Amino acid sequence: MMQITLTPFLAKTILRFNPFNRLKVMCLGYGDDCEQFTELVWEDDQHLDFIDKESYLKFQLWKV
């Protein structure tokens, strides 16, 4: 599995324009979970404050 660290801007852009869902945008800190990454889904998570570094600690792009 490939994992690439993303900036919040890139995370939101890739999440929005990922039509075939071959890539997963993952977030550390989502729902106060600072131990595991959580997959983001555009339809559910498009209104997140991606630049809030306290709530969303880290973004990664995963190819599975």
Secondary structure by P-SEA (a helix, b strand, c coil): cbbbbbcaaaaaaaaacccccccccccccccccccbbbbbbccccccccccccccccbbbbbcc
